[in-house]
Amino acid sequence: MAMTPRDILDRQREAQNQRRTLEAIWTDAYAHVLPKPHEATALYDATAADAAEQLAASLLAELTPPWSRWFGLAPARDLADTPAGQAAAYALEGTAAVLQSHLDRSNFAVEMHQAFLDLVITGTGVLLVEEAPPGETSALRFTAVPVRHAVLEEGPSGRLDNIYRESALTLTEIRRRFPFAELPPALDRIKDGESHPPLRVVEAVWPDRFGHRYAAALDPGTGTDATLLAQGGFSDPPYIAFRWLKAPGEVYGRGPVVKALPDIRTANRVVELVLKNASIAVTGIWQAEDDGVLNPATVQLVPGAIIPRAPGSAGLTPLAAPGNFDVSQLMLNDLRQRIRQALLVDRLGNPRDARMTATEVLERSAETSRLLGATYGRLQSELLTPLVARCLSILARRGEVPPVLLDNGRVALRYESPLARVQGRADAANTLLFLEAVSKMGNEAREQVDAAAAARWLARTLGAPAEILIPTPVE
């Protein structure tokens, strides 16, 4: 499907109008969880802000831990136990090691954490994966695109395939980002450094039968037609959009912060009222007779102050408070507990009790896997798989690794993050229990088990490297 620059601008504006109802909720969520420096004065309770940051950090550690292998490449299952498959496994281990080294040297951990913050707050995150300029330490460059700057459309596959990113760029920034673009004559005559307001630039990515198309359109805003700045094609999309959870019929995801927003608003308001009540309790509310001597405008309630009053007048007397606000503490504790529970503060991360047994740790991991099962499955499909495929495509174009196609059935992508290993450990525990039971049933039962095949299966299930296995001899 081909789109003109005017088509790109029109479709971006139409999709943006359809999400207007969500923008107010996102703004409110950011104001209570991740406010700008000048907006922080209106925030009285930091429970949600702290919990959201902890959840984003936990997602980074559980799904894509920095400086740790969270993915693996292996031959397809029908080739895994053959000599050719074992030779391919060695080569794929080297490919995965090269990709891991580029991720470690890039800005992946920083930008991925910011994208997870957007995911936790709004329910949708967007990550841009680009090829770094030659000479940099890593061939990969990542950018966490704020979801408020990206407009998304759901494709036939059910994923967020159509992505529009709007930016306000100066002419100098446009020439730097699109050095081969032909600008309109009125803009081309303006030299770098001359005063000119920023211009609206919309970048679009959409799928076609050859992969994904890319185009960047410039909106001069002066009555002239839109201009095409760049266009091209990708085998894997550079923009990766992913969601926390999705309701039927909706495009954007729903995050835990939006779900807990009523409690977050209430807790912030309760703390504000508690502080106002504390201020009244400390300074009090006073009343005074207008006796011509006492001037309330000049009274200062400080230790040692002498306040004049007329003889026989009541002077300055305190006004009793209308009631007690102690019930607010009970309400606040309940609200904070619900906020922390909604943001999984006590579900993810290391156990706080050092006396927990190994069984308790496994049960805790299994419970975490059940809670995040649907979310983790969606993140695998919408984030992790496209991310690895895009990075491998860039490295293959650089000549760093051989071409690896994950969607042709010959190469399988393994997830080796801490959260992904929970199910693998459970499967391995069941298999070891079976082997232990078979070992007690006598020689006939033991002869039914192929020990070498069992060892290879456990290696695949637990993510062991291919180097530690003895190659199968060729028959």
C-alpha positions in Angstrom: 0.0 0.0 0.0 1.5 3.3 -1.1 0.8 6.6 0.8 1.5 10.1 -0.3 2.9 12.7 2.2 -0.6 14.2 2.4 -2.1 10.7 3.1 0.4 10.3 6.0 -0.4 13.6 7.6 -4.2 13.1 7.2 -4.1 9.5 8.6 -2.0 10.6 11.5 -4.3 13.4 12.4 -7.4 11.2 12.1 -5.8 8.5 14.3 -4.8 11.2 16.8 -8.4 12.5 17.0 -9.6 9.1 17.8 -7.5 8.8 20.9 -8.3 12.3 22.3 -10.3 10.7 25.1 -7.3 8.9 26.4 -4.9 11.9 26.5 -6.7 13.4 29.5 -6.3 10.2 31.5 -2.6 9.9 30.5 -2.0 13.5 31.6 -3.6 12.8 35.0 -1.7 9.6 35.4 1.6 11.3 34.7 0.8 14.2 37.0 0.3 11.8 39.9 3.1 9.3 39.1 5.8 11.0 37.0 5.2 14.8 37.3 7.3 17.4 35.6 9.6 19.4 38.0 7.2 22.4 38.0 4.2 20.2 38.6 5.7 18.2 41.6 4.4 20.8 44.1 0.8 19.5 43.6 1.9 16.0 44.6 1.5 15.1 48.3 1.7 11.3 48.3 4.6 9.5 46.6 3.4 6.0 47.0 2.3 5.6 43.4 5.4 7.3 42.0 7.7 5.0 44.0 5.7 1.9 43.1 5.6 2.7 39.4 9.4 3.2 39.3 9.9 -0.1 41.1 7.6 -2.0 38.7 9.5 -0.6 35.7 12.8 -1.6 37.2 11.5 -5.0 38.0 10.2 -5.5 34.5 13.7 -4.6 33.2 15.3 -7.0 35.6 12.8 -9.8 35.0 12.4 -9.5 31.2 15.5 -7.9 29.7 18.1 -7.9 32.6 21.2 -5.7 31.7 24.5 -7.4 31.3 22.8 -10.8 31.3 21.6 -13.2 28.6 17.9 -13.0 28.4 17.5 -14.7 25.0 18.9 -17.6 23.1 19.0 -19.0 19.5 18.6 -22.6 18.8 17.8 -24.8 15.7 14.3 -26.0 15.2 13.1 -28.9 17.2 13.3 -31.5 14.4 17.0 -30.6 13.9 18.0 -30.3 17.6 19.3 -33.8 18.1 20.9 -34.3 14.7 24.6 -33.7 14.0 23.6 -30.8 11.6 21.4 -29.3 14.3 24.2 -29.5 16.9 26.6 -27.8 14.5 24.0 -25.1 13.9 23.5 -24.7 17.7 27.2 -23.8 18.1 26.9 -21.2 15.3 23.7 -19.8 16.8 25.4 -19.5 20.2 28.0 -17.4 18.6 25.4 -15.2 16.9 23.6 -14.7 20.2 26.9 -13.8 21.9 27.6 -11.1 19.3 24.1 -9.6 19.7 24.5 -9.7 23.5 27.8 -7.8 23.3 26.2 -5.1 21.1 23.3 -4.7 23.5 25.7 -4.4 26.5 27.7 -1.6 24.7 24.6 0.3 23.6 22.1 2.5 25.5 19.6 -0.4 25.6 19.2 -0.6 29.4 18.6 3.1 29.7 16.0 3.5 27.0 14.3 0.2 27.7 13.7 1.3 31.3 12.1 4.5 30.1 9.9 2.6 27.7 8.8 0.3 30.6 7.9 3.5 32.5 5.5 4.5 29.7 4.2 0.9 29.7 3.4 1.0 33.4 1.8 4.4 33.4 -0.2 4.4 30.1 -0.3 0.7 29.3 1.6 1.2 25.9 5.3 1.6 25.2 7.1 2.4 22.0 10.8 1.7 21.3 12.8 2.8 18.3 15.6 0.5 17.2 18.0 2.1 14.7 21.4 1.4 13.3 24.1 3.5 14.9 26.5 5.5 12.7 29.8 3.7 11.8 32.5 4.1 14.4 30.3 3.9 17.5 30.9 1.2 20.1 27.7 -0.6 19.2 25.8 -1.0 16.0 22.5 -0.6 17.8 20.9 2.6 19.0 17.7 2.7 21.0 15.2 5.5 21.6 12.2 5.3 24.0 9.5 7.3 22.1 6.9 8.9 24.4 3.5 7.3 23.7 2.0 10.8 23.7 4.2 11.6 20.6 3.3 8.4 18.8 -0.1 7.6 17.2 -0.8 3.9 16.7 -3.2 1.8 14.6 -3.9 -1.9 14.9 -3.2 -4.0 11.8 -4.8 -7.2 10.5 -2.5 -9.2 12.7 -3.8 -7.7 15.8 -0.5 -5.9 16.6 0.3 -2.2 16.5 1.7 -2.3 12.9 0.8 1.2 11.8 2.9 3.8 13.8 3.0 7.5 13.3 5.5 9.6 15.2 5.1 13.4 15.2 8.0 15.7 16.0 8.6 19.5 16.0 12.0 20.0 14.3 13.9 23.0 13.3 15.4 23.3 9.8 18.8 22.5 11.2 17.5 19.3 12.8 15.6 18.4 9.6 18.8 18.7 7.5 20.8 16.8 10.0 18.3 13.9 10.3 17.3 13.8 6.6 20.5 15.0 4.7 19.2 13.9 1.3 15.7 15.5 1.6 14.6 18.1 -0.9 13.0 20.9 1.0 10.5 23.4 -0.6 12.2 26.4 -2.2 10.9 28.8 0.5 12.5 26.7 3.2 15.6 25.7 1.3 16.6 29.4 1.0 16.7 29.7 4.8 20.2 29.0 6.1 21.1 27.1 9.3 21.0 29.3 12.3 18.5 31.8 10.9 15.3 32.2 13.0 12.5 30.0 11.9 9.7 28.3 14.0 9.9 24.5 14.3 8.1 22.5 11.6 5.8 19.5 12.0 7.4 16.2 10.8 5.5 12.9 10.8 7.3 9.6 10.4 5.1 6.6 9.4 5.7 2.8 9.4 3.2 0.4 8.0 3.3 -3.2 6.8 3.2 -4.3 3.2 3.7 -7.6 1.4 7.5 -7.1 1.3 7.9 -6.3 5.0 7.4 -2.8 6.3 7.4 0.6 4.6 8.8 3.8 6.1 8.2 7.4 5.1 8.7 10.9 6.6 6.5 13.8 5.6 7.0 17.5 6.3 4.0 19.8 6.9 5.2 23.3 6.0 2.1 24.8 7.5 2.2 27.7 5.1 -0.6 26.6 2.7 1.9 24.6 0.5 1.6 20.9 0.0 3.3 18.3 2.2 6.8 17.3 1.3 8.4 13.8 1.4 11.6 13.9 3.3 12.6 10.2 3.2 11.2 6.8 2.3 12.4 3.2 2.4 11.6 -0.3 3.4 12.5 -2.6 6.3 12.3 -6.4 6.7 11.6 -5.7 10.4 9.9 -2.6 11.7 12.1 0.0 13.4 9.3 1.1 15.8 8.2 -1.6 18.2 4.9 -0.9 20.1 3.9 -3.1 23.0 1.0 -3.1 25.5 0.5 -4.2 29.1 -3.0 -5.6 28.5 -5.7 -4.9 25.9 -9.5 -4.8 26.2 -11.6 -6.0 23.2 -12.2 -3.3 20.7 -9.4 -1.0 22.0 -6.1 -0.1 20.3 -4.0 1.2 23.1 -3.2 -0.8 26.2 -4.3 -0.4 29.8 -1.6 0.0 32.4 -1.6 -0.7 36.2 -1.3 3.0 37.0 -4.5 3.8 35.1 -6.2 1.0 36.8 -5.2 2.3 40.2 -5.7 6.0 39.3 -8.9 6.4 41.5 -7.0 5.2 44.6 -3.9 7.3 43.7 -6.1 10.4 43.4 -7.8 9.7 46.7 -4.6 9.0 48.5 -3.1 12.3 47.2 -6.2 14.2 48.4 -6.3 12.5 51.8 -2.6 13.4 52.4 -3.3 17.0 51.4 -6.2 17.2 53.8 -4.1 15.6 56.6 -1.4 18.3 56.1 -4.0 21.1 56.1 -5.5 19.6 59.3 -2.0 19.4 60.9 -1.4 23.0 60.0 -4.6 24.0 61.7 -3.7 21.9 64.8 -0.3 23.5 65.1 -1.3 27.2 64.5 -5.0 27.0 65.5 -7.9 29.2 64.4 -8.5 32.3 66.4 -11.2 34.9 66.9 -10.9 38.5 68.3 -13.2 41.3 69.4 -13.1 44.5 67.4 -12.4 46.7 70.4 -10.4 49.4 68.6 -7.1 48.3 70.2 -6.5 44.8 68.8 -5.6 44.8 65.1 -5.8 41.1 63.8 -3.8 42.1 60.7 -0.7 42.8 62.8 -1.0 39.8 65.2 1.9 37.4 65.1 1.5 34.0 66.8 5.1 33.5 67.9 6.5 32.5 71.3 7.0 35.5 73.6 4.6 37.8 71.6 2.6 40.4 73.5 -0.8 41.0 72.0 -2.6 44.2 73.3 -6.3 44.2 74.2 -8.7 46.7 75.6 -9.7 46.4 79.3 -12.7 44.1 79.7 -12.5 42.7 76.2 -12.0 39.0 75.4 -9.0 39.8 73.3 -7.8 36.9 71.1 -9.4 33.5 71.9 -8.9 30.2 70.1 -11.7 28.6 68.1 -12.3 24.9 68.8 -11.7 22.5 65.9 -14.9 21.0 64.5 -13.8 17.3 64.8 -11.0 14.8 64.8 -9.4 13.6 61.6 -7.7 10.5 63.0 -9.7 8.2 60.7 -7.8 9.5 57.8 -4.7 7.3 58.8 -6.7 4.1 58.5 -8.1 5.2 55.1 -4.6 6.2 53.9 -3.0 2.9 54.9 -5.7 1.0 53.0 -5.3 3.1 49.9 -1.5 2.8 49.9 -1.8 -1.0 50.3 -4.2 -1.2 47.3 -1.9 1.0 45.2 1.2 -1.2 46.0 -0.8 -4.3 45.3 -2.0 -3.0 41.9 1.5 -2.1 40.9 2.9 -5.5 42.0 5.4 -4.0 44.5 5.2 -7.0 46.8 5.0 -9.5 44.0 8.1 -8.8 41.9 11.7 -8.5 43.1 13.7 -10.4 45.8 12.0 -11.9 48.8 12.2 -9.6 51.8 12.5 -12.5 54.3 16.0 -14.0 54.2 14.7 -17.1 56.0 12.5 -18.2 53.1 13.1 -21.8 52.0 13.8 -22.9 48.4 10.3 -24.2 48.1 8.9 -20.9 49.2 11.0 -19.1 46.7 9.8 -21.4 43.9 6.2 -20.9 45.0 6.7 -17.2 45.0 8.1 -17.4 41.4 5.2 -19.5 40.3 2.7 -17.1 41.7 4.5 -14.2 39.9 4.3 -16.2 36.7 0.6 -16.7 37.1 0.0 -13.0 37.8 2.0 -11.9 34.8 1.1 -14.8 32.5 -1.1 -12.9 30.1 1.1 -9.7 30.2 4.3 -11.7 29.7 2.8 -13.6 26.8 1.8 -10.3 25.2 5.2 -8.7 25.8 6.9 -11.8 24.3 4.8 -11.4 21.1 4.8 -7.6 20.8 8.2 -6.7 22.3 10.8 -9.4 22.7 10.5 -11.3 19.4 10.3 -8.1 17.2 13.2 -6.6 19.2 15.6 -9.5 18.7 14.5 -9.9 15.0 15.2 -6.2 14.4 18.6 -6.2 16.1 19.7 -9.4 14.2 18.6 -7.7 10.9 20.8 -4.7 11.6 23.8 -6.8 12.6 23.4 -9.0 9.5 23.4 -5.9 7.3 26.6 -4.8 9.0 28.1 -8.3 8.4 28.5 -8.9 12.1 26.4 -12.1 12.0 25.0 -14.4 9.3 21.4 -13.8 8.3 19.0 -15.4 10.8 15.3 -15.6 10.0 13.2 -16.4 13.0 9.9 -16.8 11.1 10.9 -19.6 8.7 10.7 -22.4 11.2 14.4 -23.3 11.1 15.6 -21.1 14.0 13.8 -20.9 17.3 14.1 -18.0 19.7 14.5 -19.0 23.4 13.6 -16.7 26.2 16.1 -17.0 29.1 15.1 -14.1 31.3 14.4 -14.8 35.0 10.7 -14.7 34.5 10.9 -17.1 31.5 13.0 -19.6 33.5 10.2 -20.2 36.0 8.3 -22.5 33.8 11.4 -24.2 32.6 12.4 -25.0 36.2 9.0 -26.4 36.9 9.1 -28.6 33.8 12.7 -29.8 34.7 11.5 -30.5 38.3 8.7 -32.7 37.0 11.1 -34.6 34.6 13.6 -35.1 37.4 10.9 -36.4 39.6 9.9 -38.9 36.9 13.5 -40.0 36.4 13.9 -40.5 40.1 10.7 -42.6 40.2 11.9 -44.7 37.2 15.3 -45.3 38.8 13.5 -47.1 41.7 11.4 -49.4 39.4 14.1 -51.8 38.3 16.3 -52.4 35.3 13.4 -53.0 32.9 12.0 -49.5 33.6 15.4 -47.8 33.5 16.1 -49.3 30.1 13.0 -47.4 28.8 14.7 -44.1 29.4 17.4 -42.6 27.1 19.7 -40.9 29.5 21.5 -38.9 26.7 18.2 -37.7 25.3 17.1 -36.7 28.8 20.3 -34.8 29.3 19.8 -32.9 26.0 16.2 -32.1 26.9 17.1 -30.8 30.3 19.9 -28.6 28.7 17.3 -27.1 26.3 14.7 -26.6 29.0 17.1 -25.0 31.5 18.9 -22.9 28.8 22.3 -24.6 29.1 24.8 -23.6 26.4 25.4 -26.0 23.5 29.2 -26.2 24.3 28.7 -28.4 27.3 27.0 -31.2 25.4 28.9 -34.0 23.6 28.1 -34.0 19.8 26.0 -36.9 18.7 28.1 -39.2 16.5 27.2 -39.4 12.8 25.7 -42.8 11.9 
